[in-house]
Amino acid sequence: RAARVSGRAAARAMARAEVGDTLEEFLVKATPDPKLRQLMTSMGEAGRTIAFKVKTASCGKTACVNSFGDEQLAVDLLADKILFETLRYSGVCKLACSEEVPEPLDMGGEGFSVAFDPLDGSSIVDTNFSVGTIFGVWPGDKLTGITGRDQAGSAMIVYGPRTVYCLALKDYPGCHEFLLQDDGKWVHVKETTSIEEGKMFSPGNLRATMDNPEYAKLVNYWIDNQYTLRYTGGMVPDVFQIIVKEKGVFSNVISPSTKAKLRLLFEVAPLALLVEKAGGASSCDGKCVSGLDVEVAQHDQRTQICYGSVGEVKRFEEYLYGGSPRFAGVASDVTATA
């Protein structure tokens, strides 16, 4: 019997995900945990529904709305309801909370707890920019006293010209993109394992440069060195492009007059897992630490963040904090010329 178990484990280790796999085929190869497979599949089904609701939303000057049963709801609240309903019926989720409902609710299942931002960028749906869902999956039944490194997996679902499910699992290499097909299936289209150096920047909260001189110097460095500006104001597409293009840097920094807005549990930690599994790095909470290593003390905890290649995150820490000891072995200037 032990030999059979060992043989199955070896077969799983040899099974590499391939481009063209469906989401279900990928998950069988990527994790032996049936509950984690169920959860990631269920969230994919929710994303498919949300994608349709965003695409068919009616937008006015103040909000975009669509139907949820007999109700007309703003699309972010609609997405929130869809995700809670999905997790409740999955059978594998114990607790769940969101940006809209930050106190955890009991979903009645067992296995994992989930924190999510139902529709990041909802204020730009009417402009037809890409928006998305972000979520992190933690084993067990608590969503405080944890770090991003404890996640079993995380993902963002990007609703744009293409609908893409971008996910990472703690115990499986790489960051993986699945494209939604016309028949409703998610198909594996890309694996990212390396984020290289390249001149592309996405600077959030630029008003902080008025009274954060270190951030102002960094932004001026990017401009003086002719980096390409790629910034939509939506965190999902602005971070997703680093994984897709395999280069670049995203920052959102605070100052004495501008407070932290990004939530560690719902946005920052899940995206940190994606970026770092893709081969990049992160710097969080005003310290030279990864976004995966900051403890979640409160569900609504706010922070600041930088994501990007290792070289760009090192540069960020050097400009903002005067040094980057954890990346001391990285060359002082490794930025590409294009």
N, C-alpha and C positions, 0 to 999 in steps of 0.2 A: 504493500500500500504506500509506504514511504517513497518507493521508487516511482510510483505513478504520480504522486504529488510533485516530486522533484521534476519529473518529466514535463508535467503541465506548466510548472513555473519556468522551466527552460524554454518551452515553446512560446510562452508569453513574452519572455525576454527577447526572443528572436523575432517576434512579430512586430515589424515596423510599420507605422502608419504610412500610407501612400497617398499622393495626390489622386483624387478620384474616388476615394473612400467616402461612403456616406457617414454622417455623424455617428450613427449607431455602430457601423463597422469600426470606425476609429476608436470609439470608447471601449469596445471589447478588447482591442489591442492595447489600449493605453492604461486601463486599470482593471484589476480583478474584483473591485468592489461594486457589486450590483446596485447598491443604494446610491453611490456616487454617479454611476452611469444613468440611473433613473432620474436623479436630480438634474444633471446637465441636459438630458434629453427633454425633460419637462420644461426647463427654462428656454430651450430652443423653440418649443411649441408656443410658449408665451410670446417670445420674440416675433414669431411669424404672425401672430394675431395683432400685436402692437404695430408691426410694420404696416399692416393693412389699415389700421385705425389712423395712423399718422398720415399715410398716403391719401386717405379719403376725408381728412378733417376739414371742417369749414372754419376759415379764419377771418376774424374781424380785426379791428384796430387794437383790441385789448387781449384777445384770447383765441385759441384754436380749440374747437369742440368736436365731439363725435358721440355716437350713441353707445350706451352700455345698458342693455336691456331696454327698459322704458325711460332711462335717464339720459339727459344730455350733460356731458361732463367735459371739463377742460382735459386736453389730451394727457397731461402729466398725471392727473388724478385718475383718469381712465386706465392708464398704464399701471398705476399703483394697484388698483383693484384687480386687474388681470393677473398681476404677479402674485398677490396674496392668495387669490383663488387657486392659481396653479400650484403654489407650494402647499396649500391646504389639501389638495387632491392628490399630490404626489405620493403621500404616505411615508416619505423619507425625511421630512423636515420637522424638527421640534419647535424651534423659535425662528421668527422672522421679524425684521424691522426695516424701515425705509426712511429716506429723507422726509417724506410726508408724514410718516407715523414712526417717530424715532424710538418709542418704547416698545420692546419686543412683545409680539403676540404669539400665543401658543397655537401652532399649526396642527397639533395632534399626531404628528408622525414621530419617527425615531431615526437617528443617524447623524443629522447635520443641522446647523443653524445658518441662516442666510441673511445678509444685509445688502440692501440694494438702493440705488438711485434709479427710480423708475423711468425717468426721461430727462437725462441731463441735456441742457440746452433747449428746454421747452419754450423759452422766450424767443428763440430764433426759428421756430417751426414755420411761422408765417413768411419768413424770408426765403424758405426752401433750402436753407443750409442743412448739412447733415447733423443729426442729433443721435442720441443713443441711450441704451440701458447699461448700467454698470452693476455688477454684483460680485460679492465674495462669499465663499462657502467654507464654514468652519466646522470641524467635527465636534460632536457633543451638543451640549445644551446651554452654552453661555456666549454672550456677545460683548462682554467686558472682561478685563483681566487677560486679554489675548493680544497677540500681535499679528501683523500681516503674514509673518513667516509661519504661523500656525495654520494658515489656510490650506484646505485640501485642493482648492482650485478657485479660479476666478475667471471672469469674462466681461467683455463688452459686446453689445449687439448694436451695430451701426446701421441707422436708417438713413440712407442717402440715395444717390442714383443706383447704387447696388445695396442690397441688404446683406451684411456680413456678420457672422458670429465668430468672434475672435476669443479664443479660450486658452488657458494654460492649466495644467494639473501639477501639483507639487511634486509627485513622484514619476513624472514622465517628461522627457526633455523637450525643449522648444515651446514656441508659441504658435498656435495653429488657427488658420482662417478657414471658415466654411461659408460658401456662397449659397444664398437661398435661390433655388431653382423655381421655374414656373409650376412644377408639379408639387411644390411644397417641401421638397427634400433639401437638406443641407449637405453640400458636397465639399469635401476638403480640396482647397485650391492652393494653399501656401503654408509652408512651415518656415518660421524665422528662428534662427539660432545665433545670429550675429548682427550686432548693430555697430557699424563702422563710423569713422569720423567723416563729417561733411557739413558744409556751410548752409544750414537751414535752421532758422530760429522762430520760435513761437512764444513771444513774451507776454504773459498775462499780467494784469493789474499794473499797467504802465504808469498809472497815476502815482504809484509808490515811489517812482524815481524822483518826485519832487522833494521828498524828505528822507529818502534812503540813498545816500550818495554812493554807497558801494554797488547797489543795483543799477544806478544811473551809469556808473563806470562800465559795468558789464554790458549793458545795452549799447553803450557807445562803442565798446570793443566790437560787438557783432556788426554794427553799422559801419564802422571804420574799416573792417576787414571784409566788407561786401558780402555778408551773409544774405541769403534769400529769405525774405519775410514770408512766412506761411502761417497766418493766424485768422481764425474764424470767430473766436469768442466762445466756441463750444469745446469743452474739454475733451469730449470723446474724439471728434475728428482731429483735434490738434495733437493728441497723444497717439492716436491710431496711425497717423502719417509717419511717425518715427519708426513704427514697426513695419509699415508697408514699404517705405523708402529705405529702411535700414540705415538711417542716419538722422542727425538733427538733435535739437534740444527744446524742451518746453519748460517754462518757469512760471510760477505764481508766487510772488514775494510780498510780504507785508512791510509796513512802515509805521512810524508813530501815528500818522493820521489815517491809515488804511488798515483795517483789521482783517484777520484771517476769515475766509469764507468757506474754504474747501473742507469737507468732512473726511476725517481719517478713516472711519469705518465704512462709509458708503461709497467713497470715491478713491481716496488716495491709496489705501492699502491694496484694494483689488487691482488697480492699475499698476501699482508698483510690482506686483507679482507678474503681470503680463509683460511689462517692459524688461524686468530682470530675467525672466525665463527666455525672452527673445534675445538676450545677450547684452542688454543695456544696463543702466544703473539708475539709482535715485538718491536724492538727498532731501531730508525731511525735517520739519519742526525747528528750523533755525539752528540745526546742529549738523555735524559731519557724520550723519547716520543714515542708513537706508530707510526708506518708507516702510520696509517690512519689519523694522526693529523698534518702532515706537509703540508703546503699550496703549491700548484703547482703555482709558479709564472711565470715559463717559460716552454714551451712544452718539451724542451730538458734538463730540470733540472736534474743534477746528484746527487747521494747521496750514503750513506753507510747504511747497514742494518744487523740486526740479527733477525732470526725467530726461534721459538722453543717452548718448554714447558715454562710455567710461571717461574719455578725454574731456567731453563737454561738462559732465557732472563734476569732474575734478576742477575744471576752470571755474565753474560756478562757486564751488566751495572756497577756492583761492581768492576770488574777488569778494565774496560776501563775508567770509569768516577769517581770511588771512592765511589759510593753509588747508591742505587736504591730506592728513596723515595716512588715511586708509588707502589712498591711491598714490602713495609716494613712489611706487615702482613704475608708474605710468610716465612716459616722456612728457616734459613740460609743455610742449606744443606739438600735438599730434593731429591738429586739424587739417583736413584735406584741402586741396586747392580749388575744389569745385563742389 
